Amino acid sequence: SSVYEEISRKFDGCCFLENIREESSKKGLEELQQKILYGVLREKIVQVERVEEGKHMIKHRLCRRKVLIVLDDVDQLDQLKALA
């Protein structure tokens, strides 16, 4: 976490998500996608209804930005694909 704090200043936006395995099963990937968008952009966004919609929003809203996204405890490839 201290490394994250140290290097996060070098990015346009950053987000640290913990316990992806647990959180995705409890709340769903859509909520985690919303957290990434809010964490990086620091603006309220429209709610993500579907994972594919969230992927599209992440790709298009974060492209051409220097961002740092740390995903802790990813245990499935679909989680990584939905969030990165």
Buried (B, 14 or more C-beta within 10 A) or exposed (E): EEEEEEEBEEBEBBBBBEEBEEBBEEEBBBBBBBBBBBBBBEEEEEEBEEBEBBBEBBEEBBEEEEBBBEBEEBEEEEBEEBBE
